[in-house]
Amino acid sequence: MRAKGAIFSAVVTLLGSLGFSSADVERVAVAGGIGSGINIGNAVRIGMFPDLPLEKYGYVGNSSLAGAYAMLVSEAAALRLKELSKSMTYLELSTQPGYMDAFTAACFLPHTDTALFPSVKQ
């Protein structure tokens, strides 16, 4: 439950820090070896992922392994990564106002605010 709550609250906090909501999300890439084993519909139903149309979600596989390989064999990929790293911003979730409240609310099924999950209500 805490892992599910941490994932959802991190998404909500990140979006909120940028002035966005889940309604602004066009595409969600689920990465990692474990990501390929996640049933997206069930993840939304329990409140792990935002309640978005399922077609907005997609698996990208083990992206860290693919990225590491690309860096080893492609100078262009290494240069692209260097440029991308300059545009990144680190966000410490625990210092964000409201994060702990968002985390606590997300530790329920699907959430303490069921309005965030209209498809689950149906």
Phi and psi in degrees as GROMACS dihedral restraints (atoms count N, CA, C in turn):
[ dihedral_restraints ]
;  ai    aj    ak    al  type     phi  dphi    fc
    3     4     5     6     1   -68.1    20    10
    4     5     6     7     1   -36.5    20    10
    6     7     8     9     1   -65.4    20    10
    7     8     9    10     1   -44.4    20    10
    9    10    11    12     1   -59.6    20    10
   10    11    12    13     1   -45.3    20    10
   12    13    14    15     1   -63.6    20    10
   13    14    15    16     1   -38.2    20    10
   15    16    17    18     1   -66.5    20    10
   16    17    18    19     1   -40.0    20    10
   18    19    20    21     1   -65.3    20    10
   19    20    21    22     1   -51.7    20    10
   21    22    23    24     1   -63.7    20    10
   22    23    24    25     1   -44.8    20    10
   24    25    26    27     1   -66.7    20    10
   25    26    27    28     1   -32.2    20    10
   27    28    29    30     1   -65.3    20    10
   28    29    30    31     1   -43.1    20    10
   30    31    32    33     1   -61.7    20    10
   31    32    33    34     1   -48.9    20    10
   33    34    35    36     1   -63.0    20    10
   34    35    36    37     1   -41.2    20    10
   36    37    38    39     1   -67.7    20    10
   37    38    39    40     1   -43.7    20    10
   39    40    41    42     1   -61.2    20    10
   40    41    42    43     1   -49.0    20    10
   42    43    44    45     1   -60.1    20    10
   43    44    45    46     1   -45.5    20    10
   45    46    47    48     1   -62.7    20    10
   46    47    48    49     1   -36.0    20    10
   48    49    50    51     1   -66.6    20    10
   49    50    51    52     1   -21.1    20    10
   51    52    53    54     1   -99.0    20    10
   52    53    54    55     1    -0.5    20    10
   54    55    56    57     1    82.6    20    10
   55    56    57    58     1    20.8    20    10
   57    58    59    60     1  -112.7    20    10
   58    59    60    61     1   167.1    20    10
   60    61    62    63     1  -127.3    20    10
   61    62    63    64     1   175.2    20    10
   63    64    65    66     1   -63.8    20    10
   64    65    66    67     1   -23.6    20    10
   66    67    68    69     1   -64.1    20    10
   67    68    69    70     1   -21.8    20    10
   69    70    71    72     1   -84.5    20    10
   70    71    72    73     1    -8.1    20    10
   72    73    74    75     1   -77.3    20    10
   73    74    75    76     1   126.9    20    10
   75    76    77    78     1   -95.0    20    10
   76    77    78    79     1   -32.5    20    10
   78    79    80    81     1  -153.5    20    10
   79    80    81    82     1   141.4    20    10
   81    82    83    84     1  -122.9    20    10
   82    83    84    85     1   122.4    20    10
   84    85    86    87     1  -100.0    20    10
   85    86    87    88     1   118.0    20    10
   87    88    89    90     1   -95.7    20    10
   88    89    90    91     1   116.1    20    10
   90    91    92    93     1  -111.7    20    10
   91    92    93    94     1   170.2    20    10
   93    94    95    96     1    95.4    20    10
   94    95    96    97     1   156.6    20    10
   96    97    98    99     1   -59.7    20    10
   97    98    99   100     1   -40.2    20    10
   99   100   101   102     1   -70.7    20    10
  100   101   102   103     1   -27.9    20    10
  102   103   104   105     1   -60.3    20    10
  103   104   105   106     1   -33.6    20    10
  105   106   107   108     1   -69.0    20    10
  106   107   108   109     1   -17.3    20    10
  108   109   110   111     1   -95.0    20    10
  109   110   111   112     1    -0.5    20    10
  111   112   113   114     1   -86.9    20    10
  112   113   114   115     1   128.9    20    10
  114   115   116   117     1   -83.5    20    10
  115   116   117   118     1   111.5    20    10
  117   118   119   120     1   -60.1    20    10
  118   119   120   121     1   -43.6    20    10
  120   121   122   123     1   -58.1    20    10
  121   122   123   124     1   -43.9    20    10
  123   124   125   126     1   -68.2    20    10
  124   125   126   127     1   -36.6    20    10
  126   127   128   129     1   -63.2    20    10
  127   128   129   130     1   -38.2    20    10
  129   130   131   132     1   -68.9    20    10
  130   131   132   133     1   -44.6    20    10
  132   133   134   135     1   -57.8    20    10
  133   134   135   136     1   -37.2    20    10
  135   136   137   138     1   -89.6    20    10
  136   137   138   139     1    -4.8    20    10
  138   139   140   141     1    89.8    20    10
  139   140   141   142     1    20.2    20    10
  141   142   143   144     1   -78.2    20    10
  142   143   144   145     1   -40.0    20    10
  144   145   146   147     1  -117.1    20    10
  145   146   147   148     1   152.8    20    10
  147   148   149   150     1   -58.4    20    10
  148   149   150   151     1   150.7    20    10
  150   151   152   153     1   -78.8    20    10
  151   152   153   154     1    82.8    20    10
  153   154   155   156     1  -114.9    20    10
  154   155   156   157     1   160.1    20    10
  156   157   158   159     1   -55.5    20    10
  157   158   159   160     1   136.7    20    10
  159   160   161   162     1   -60.9    20    10
  160   161   162   163     1   -26.6    20    10
  162   163   164   165     1   -69.2    20    10
  163   164   165   166     1   -11.4    20    10
  165   166   167   168     1   -79.0    20    10
  166   167   168   169     1   -14.8    20    10
  168   169   170   171     1   -94.5    20    10
  169   170   171   172     1   144.1    20    10
  171   172   173   174     1  -153.5    20    10
  172   173   174   175     1   150.6    20    10
  174   175   176   177     1   -90.4    20    10
  175   176   177   178     1   139.7    20    10
  177   178   179   180     1  -117.3    20    10
  178   179   180   181     1     4.7    20    10
  180   181   182   183     1    73.3    20    10
  181   182   183   184     1  -156.0    20    10
  183   184   185   186     1   -82.4    20    10
  184   185   186   187     1    78.7    20    10
  186   187   188   189     1   -66.9    20    10
  187   188   189   190     1   -29.5    20    10
  189   190   191   192     1   -69.3    20    10
  190   191   192   193     1   -38.8    20    10
  192   193   194   195     1   -66.7    20    10
  193   194   195   196     1   -44.3    20    10
  195   196   197   198     1   -62.6    20    10
  196   197   198   199     1   -40.2    20    10
  198   199   200   201     1   -66.6    20    10
  199   200   201   202     1   -42.4    20    10
  201   202   203   204     1   -63.2    20    10
  202   203   204   205     1   -41.5    20    10
  204   205   206   207     1   -63.5    20    10
  205   206   207   208     1   -45.4    20    10
  207   208   209   210     1   -59.5    20    10
  208   209   210   211     1   -39.5    20    10
  210   211   212   213     1   -64.0    20    10
  211   212   213   214     1   -35.7    20    10
  213   214   215   216     1   -72.8    20    10
  214   215   216   217     1   -33.6    20    10
  216   217   218   219     1  -107.2    20    10
  217   218   219   220     1    -6.2    20    10
  219   220   221   222     1  -134.4    20    10
  220   221   222   223     1   116.2    20    10
  222   223   224   225     1   -65.8    20    10
  223   224   225   226     1   -34.3    20    10
  225   226   227   228     1   -62.8    20    10
  226   227   228   229     1   -41.0    20    10
  228   229   230   231     1   -65.0    20    10
  229   230   231   232     1   -40.8    20    10
  231   232   233   234     1   -62.8    20    10
  232   233   234   235     1   -41.6    20    10
  234   235   236   237     1   -66.5    20    10
  235   236   237   238     1   -39.3    20    10
  237   238   239   240     1   -63.8    20    10
  238   239   240   241     1   -41.6    20    10
  240   241   242   243     1   -63.3    20    10
  241   242   243   244     1   -40.9    20    10
  243   244   245   246     1   -60.9    20    10
  244   245   246   247     1   -42.3    20    10
  246   247   248   249     1   -66.3    20    10
  247   248   249   250     1   -43.6    20    10
  249   250   251   252     1   -60.9    20    10
  250   251   252   253     1   -39.5    20    10
  252   253   254   255     1   -63.0    20    10
  253   254   255   256     1   -26.4    20    10
  255   256   257   258     1   -72.8    20    10
  256   257   258   259     1   -21.1    20    10
  258   259   260   261     1   -98.9    20    10
  259   260   261   262     1     1.1    20    10
  261   262   263   264     1   -81.8    20    10
  262   263   264   265     1   149.4    20    10
  264   265   266   267     1  -126.3    20    10
  265   266   267   268     1   130.4    20    10
  267   268   269   270     1   -83.6    20    10
  268   269   270   271     1   133.2    20    10
  270   271   272   273     1  -122.9    20    10
  271   272   273   274     1   111.9    20    10
  273   274   275   276     1   -84.4    20    10
  274   275   276   277     1   105.9    20    10
  276   277   278   279     1   -58.6    20    10
  277   278   279   280     1   -42.0    20    10
  279   280   281   282     1   -64.1    20    10
  280   281   282   283     1   -16.8    20    10
  282   283   284   285     1   -97.2    20    10
  283   284   285   286     1    -3.1    20    10
  285   286   287   288     1   -79.3    20    10
  286   287   288   289     1   130.4    20    10
  288   289   290   291     1   -58.8    20    10
  289   290   291   292     1   131.5    20    10
  291   292   293   294     1    87.4    20    10
  292   293   294   295     1    -6.7    20    10
  294   295   296   297     1   -61.9    20    10
  295   296   297   298     1   -46.9    20    10
  297   298   299   300     1   -63.7    20    10
  298   299   300   301     1   -35.4    20    10
  300   301   302   303     1   -65.8    20    10
  301   302   303   304     1   -42.1    20    10
  303   304   305   306     1   -63.2    20    10
  304   305   306   307     1   -40.4    20    10
  306   307   308   309     1   -64.2    20    10
  307   308   309   310     1   -47.6    20    10
  309   310   311   312     1   -60.5    20    10
  310   311   312   313     1   -44.4    20    10
  312   313   314   315     1   -64.1    20    10
  313   314   315   316     1   -32.3    20    10
  315   316   317   318     1   -80.7    20    10
  316   317   318   319     1    -5.1    20    10
  318   319   320   321     1   -87.8    20    10
  319   320   321   322     1    20.6    20    10
  321   322   323   324     1  -121.4    20    10
  322   323   324   325     1   162.9    20    10
  324   325   326   327     1  -101.3    20    10
  325   326   327   328     1   122.6    20    10
  327   328   329   330     1   -77.7    20    10
  328   329   330   331     1   -21.6    20    10
  330   331   332   333     1  -174.5    20    10
  331   332   333   334     1   161.6    20    10
  333   334   335   336     1   -72.3    20    10
  334   335   336   337     1   -21.9    20    10
  336   337   338   339     1  -105.6    20    10
  337   338   339   340     1    91.4    20    10
  339   340   341   342     1   -67.1    20    10
  340   341   342   343     1   -15.7    20    10
  342   343   344   345     1   -64.0    20    10
  343   344   345   346     1   -20.6    20    10
  345   346   347   348     1   -73.7    20    10
  346   347   348   349     1   -11.3    20    10
  348   349   350   351     1  -130.8    20    10
  349   350   351   352     1    64.6    20    10
  351   352   353   354     1   -62.1    20    10
  352   353   354   355     1   -33.1    20    10
  354   355   356   357     1   -70.0    20    10
  355   356   357   358     1   -25.0    20    10
  357   358   359   360     1   -75.1    20    10
  358   359   360   361     1   -31.5    20    10
  360   361   362   363     1   -64.7    20    10
  361   362   363   364     1   -30.9    20    10
